[in-house]
């Protein structure tokens, strides 16, 4: 049996219910130039991708002007920070889960397709930042999810093997990245399922299977 030594978390849709904020913020910027991403399209195609990937998709499939990508990206980050400042706050069951895992000496990391500034702001306002050994954003890896690069890098930095790691993810791109990294995966629908007991049960199952 290989003991689990580390738990890695996605951020948006796992630790913080921020998926709607990213969609709303990007649409605020896109509407200034006559574009918009519908809700169904957001959920099936865009959720979990970094902004630059979303804009590249719009360019390829809907004729979005490539030269506007930098402006849209900057505006989107401004609107995202405004939404975080208004809506992001501590959630008891998530803080309880993370703090207990930390107290039990698990190594903890956040691995997100969001940019560094957004990641730190969300974790700070939700009262979670102090519990994590490392946090990795899409600016800390060469290839964002669904590539496993960010998870492989986190495990290397923490000094753990995939068989010793559980990754908590919510969307298809993140699950693909987590699975490709070789680690054990706990898929959740949203932050309501990120409970201490759900994570401990996944750890138990992972250890029993090793």
N, C-alpha and C positions, 0 to 999 in steps of 0.2 A: 504493500500500500504506500502510495506517495502522498504525504500530507500536503494540503493546500497551504501555501505561505503568503499568497498575495491575492487581492481582489482589485480589479480594474473596472472603472466606471466610465461609460459615456456620460455626457453632460446634459445636452438638450433632450428632453423626453424621458430622462432617467433620474438624474438628481434634481433637475429644475424643469418644470413644465413650460418650456420656452419655445416649443415648435411653432405655435401660433404667432409668437412675437416675431420670429424670423420671417415668416410669411407676410405678416402685416407690414413690417418695416421695409422689406424688399418691394412690396407692391406700392407703398407710399412713394418710393423713389421712381419706380417704373411708370407710374401713372403720370408723372410730370412729362413723360415723353411718349404717352399714348399706348403703353403696354401694361399688361396685367397677367398674373398667374391665377387661374381659377383654383378653388379649393380642392376639387377632385384631382386636378393636375398636380397640385402641391403634394397631396398625400401619396399619389401613385408614382410620381417621377422625381420630384425635387426634394422631398423631406430627407434630411440627413446629409445632403451634399453641401460643400462649401460654396459661398456666393459666386466665386469665379467660375465654378463648374456649372452653376445654374445659368449664368450669363452666357457661357459658351454654348450651352444647349439652346438657349433662346436665339442666339445668333445663327446656329446651324439649322434649326427647325422652324423659326418664325421670323427670320430676317432682322433680328435686333442688330442695330449698328454696332459693330465691334469697337469703334472709337469711343463709344459712350460708356464702356465697361468700367473704366476708372472712376468716372463721375458717379455712376450708379452705386458702385461699391462703397465709395466714401459717404454718400448720402444714406445708404442702407445702414452703415455702422452708426451714424449719428442717430437715426430713428430707433435702431435697436437699443442703444444706450438709454434713450429716453424711456422706452418701454420697460427696460430693466429697472431703472430708477423708480418707476411708478408701481410695478407689479411684482418685483422679486422680493421675497421675504422668507425667513426660516420656516421650515415644515418639520414638525416634531418627529414624526416617525422616520423620516430620512436622517435627520441629525442623530436620532437615537441609534439607528442602524450603523451609521458610519462611526460614531463615537464608541460603540461597543466593540466593533471589529478592531478599531485602533487599540482599545484597552486590552484586547486579546492578542495583541502583537502581530496582527496581519499587516503586511505592507500594502499600502493603499495608493492608487493613482487615478487621476482623471485623464482621459484621452478623448479629445473632442475635435470635430471638424470646424469649430468656431475659431475666431482669431484670439490671440493671447489677451488682449484688453477686455474683450467680452467675457472670456472664460474667468479671468480674475475678478471681474466686477460681479458676475453671477455668484461665484463661490463666496466672495466676501459678503455680499448682501444676504445670502442664504445661511450664513454662519457656518460654512463647511470648510473653508480654506485651510484652517489650522490642522485639520485631521489628515491631510494628504502628504505623503512623502514627496511626490512629484506631480506636476500637472503638465500635460503636453497639449499644445494647440496645433492647428493646421500649419502654423508657421514654424513648427519644430520638427517637421518631417518632410521628406522630399515628395511623397505621394500620399494624398489624403485617402480616407476610406472611400470606396470599398477595398482598397489595397491594405494589407495587414501591417504596413510599415510602422504606423504609430504604436500599435500594440507590441510588435516585436521590439521596437526601441524601448518602450516602457519596461518590458520584462528584462531586457538587458541591463538597463539602468538600475533596476531594483535587485538584480542578481538572482532572478528566479527563472525556472524552466517553465515552458507551457504546461506541462503536466502538473505543476505546482500552482497553477493560476486559474482563477475564475473571472470571467469577464461578463459584466452586466450591460446589456444592450437592448435597444428597442426597435430600431427600423432595419429594413432589409440590407442597406449598405453597411451598417454597423455590424450586423450579424455575419455578413459575408467576411468582413475584415477580421472579426473575432475568431470565426471558425478557421479561416485560412492561417491564422497565427499558431494554430495547434492547441490553444488553450481550451478549457471547459467553458461553455457559454450558458448563461442564464438570460433568456429572452423575456422581457417584460413588455406589457402593453403601454404602460405609462408610469409616472412616479408613484402612483398609489400602490403598485406591486413591489416597490423597492423597500421591502421591510427586512428587518434583521432576521426574522424566522425564515422567510423565503430564501435569503442568501445562505443562511446556515444549512438549510435543507439541501441546497445545490452543492454546497461544500461537502456535506455528508455523502451525497450520491457520487460526487467526483472522486472522493477518497475511496469509496467502496469499489469503484470501477477500475481503479489504478492497480 
